[in-house]
Amino acid sequence: MASIILPGPRRGVQDQLGRLHWPLIIMLSLIAGAGVATLYSVGGGSWTPWAGTHAFRFAVSLIVMIVIGLISIRYWLALAYPIYFVALIALALVPLIGEVNMGAQRWIEIGPMQFQPSEMMKIGIVLALARYYHGIRAEQVSHILYLVPPLLMIGAPVGLVFLQPDLGTAIMIGATGSAIMVLAGLSWRLIFLGVVAAIGGAIAAFRFGVLHDYQLKRIFTFLDPDSDPLGAGYHLMQSKIGLGSGGLVGKGYMMGTQRELNFLPEMQTDFIFTIFGEEFGFVGAFGLLLLYFAVIMTGMNIALRARSHFARLAALGICVTFGLYVLINAGMVTGLAPVVGVPLPLVSYGGTVMLTIMAGFGIVMSAHLSRDPDGASL
Amino acid sequence: MRVNSNDPEKKEAVSRRAALLGGGFSLLLAGVGARLFQLQIADYEKYQRLAQENQFNTRIIAPLRGEIVDRFGRTLASNRQNFRLLLMPDEAGDIEEALGKIGRFVDISDDKHARLLREISRTRGFAPVEIVNNLDWDDFSRINYELPHLPGAHPEVSETRNYPLGNATAFVVGYVGAVTDRDLQSPENEKQQILLRQPGFKVGRDGLERTYERELRGVAGAMDVRVNAHGRVIEEIKDTIRPPAQGETLGLTIDADLQLAAMKALEGESASAVVIDIETGDVLVLASTPAFDPNIFTKGIPTDLWRELNSSPYKPLLNKPLGGIYPPGSTFKMITAISAMRAGVKPSFRVRCNGKFWYGNRFFHCWKRGGHGSVDMKNSLKHSCDTYFYTLATQLDVDLIADTARKFGLDQTFELGIPGQHSGVVPDRDWKRRYYAGSPENQTWFPGETLSVAIGQGSVSATPLQLAVMAARIASGKEVRPRIVRFRGDLESPTPQAQPIDLSDEQLDVVREGMYAVVNEPGGTATRSAFDNREWKLAGKTGTSQVYRITNEERARGLTKPEDLPWARRDHALFVCFAPFESPRYACSVVVEHGIGGARMAGPKAKEIMTAVMTKDPAKLKPLSPGALAQGDETTRRG
């Protein structure tokens, strides 16, 4: 076990702990702390049902992150494809043994636990693609034959998640995968072709009714939310009222009226940023955005200083996933993006997403610990 | 593989692209930040206002319904506290479980269970549903005690309509019922939608409750309340209360004591009784049996009860004094007699009755076999001699009889405010033309028909109210008009000044004396209806109207007694009267459906009712004046 955790016999565990990227850990903890505080408020000033569990889950996830971080990046390189395939098989099993919830089938129950394979795939796709580009030469990246495996690796999970149906996650997995291909050095010509193909696919999805009614409705309401204040646009309108009425400094902690009066659905998950913004105002909401931005920049910085191509791409991929969560959720509650049901990472209530995010940052941490010249022999 | 891992070319490519990615993120996050700025700083005031509007709502405070009282202020319809239990489905969690727990304290039938579930799914769980109402205090306090263990249960005290006299005043007061779609769509209620949609709000469905709905309803109050997203009130802003105004009190002419006495006298029969104050037209009694209990109707009529009431041959849903029409039989003979005098027949005109009268090509029978011998006009009434009136009929034009009948209140409705009044039928040539509009060959009036009309048979029909009015008009010689509402709110209806009927007192005295003889002279048809107190004199007239003609075949089989006929084929029993004879003040009519004989069945009941009337003599008592009912005790009633 020791040999797995320690990159070499030269360092002890204590030494390794000291070398962890503590600013990153502190920033993630601050974000999760904001989540706990907001959930406490959403729960009406109570640790139950959300805030306490959230804090506990973060503590567990933080340990998971550190453990993953302490494991040498070499092992994650070796495990990249296996993790991907486990996630892919689990995704394929969802329609067979999964739970149907709100018209979508996303969950698998393992004993008392519920588990969302699509979340695991968010890490899996990053690892697998990083592994793939780690193994090919720069001039092969844009070669037509070398395009097939990554496209298949992206296409299979995206297709399965879309069928669940979970449009938001499908888009996130697709976007993350595409981003890694771009980061790996795909030629601009191919990038252009890819964008054209994506737009074509989207139009086809509209045309041929692959989207569920509720998905279409959400997208249309996004285009004109005020037209339908009590229908599908109602939540978005209420979210904007919540944020807007927060003003510069907010209504004060636990003082949000939109929260208190239940004007928002899913306050503990999708619309938690609204509650935060209502109670802490522009100062709080913008501050939280800056914190997210700092996390992303820190992660990218770690990635660029990593010594292996796998570590670089994997860490960047995690940053992309994290950034997409933040952008889509914040965009959604402010009315800039359609309501697709993407949580705000570490703030929204939800165990699987929390674990996914923290496991991802575990990989980033692993890349960080593997960065110095001594460990360059990867 | 290791060869490629640190390929500088690859690293450089990633660095360039990562810089782009970082730039992209920065831009997008800046975009979100700008959006936050727009929402939270630039448009702050707009959203602040919307958040305020979200929070506050106006809640309607339902007004108390106006009371209905009798002429001395006795309550006929009032408001009573109704303890009920509501369920807020979104608070209840598992509905089945919640209902199961509540079911331990109150009875929830399978039917009701299913209905509740339907209602909950219809309102998508956001609106409270009424699980049970009219709980007694014990159950209500037990539920309140157990409340912490009953998720979603909300006990509530509201007002419900109460009719203390129950079925005795069912046809006067009517009843209230749940608001229907038709009520909501009625233009009259256009501005009352919110009030009408209050859970449990009731509107008048029948009787005066229905006619005076607007006056009784009152004016809703309002209060600002803080609501949550589902419209649930979470805080009442007390200083914004605009109190509701209770509906107007309706003061009736009815005397509850006498009404109850009449109901008792008619008990067990399918019958009706009306008593009118001759001077004022005040309806003192308007009794109809059997009757339903409006208190049950108010809660929602159970289907099986409704079916039972609807199919009963005793017609408990028919307001018989106003909507029941009967051939008046011999009670119509006063009209015929007056018509004859108008046509110039002297009261001294005599007819010899031998029991039957040949006219056209057949015999018309007098009710008395063997006949009455020689009778004059007064005695024709006293004995109710049919032959006398057949004889008069041969000399009379039916149009004149009809005209007389109308002078005395038949063939018309009165402004009582109670729905369901029937005008009855007084046939004449014009009526027959209209009635047979489709078949001209039947439009001719035959003189033989006038004979039937003369004894109140044939097509003649009248309501018990009309018969009481007729008695009142005969007694007073004035166009007495019945009324039942003395005042509403502070507005007193003026005591109507009845116009004299254009007939001479001498003519009227003939029939008055005839009616006196019916009750008070030996040989009169209703001598057993004379008051026990010999100082009081009742004048009256019996009537027995044929419902079914016994066929010759049946007569041959030996069926001659009406008791042998099934109930529904027996003759109706009628009696009209007024008292005291010297200075008439009260007029009364009694109709007992299929009561066989007026003297036997209707007369004694009229005597019983009129004895109660004479004993109390309500005309001598000062009735309640409007505004005398203190509004002060409203607080106690509100609870």
Interface residues (C-beta under 8 A of the other chain):
Chain A: Y133 H134 G135 I136 R137 A138 V141 A179 V182 L183 A184 G185 Q238 K240 I241 G242 L243 G244 S245 G246 G247 L248 T257 Q258 E260 L261 N262 F263 L264 G277 G281 F282 A285 F286 L289 Y292 F293 I296 M297 M300 A303 L304 R307 S308 H309 F310 R312 L313 L316 C319 V320 G323 V326 L327 A330 G331 T334 G335 L336 A376 L378
Chain B: M1 R2 N4 S5 N6 D7 E9 K10 K11 A13 V14 S15 R17 A18 L21 G22 F25 S26 L28 L29 G31 V32 G33 R35 L36 F37 L39 Q40 I41 D43 Y44 K46 Y47 Q48 L50 A51 N54 Q55 R226 V227 N228 A229 H230 I234
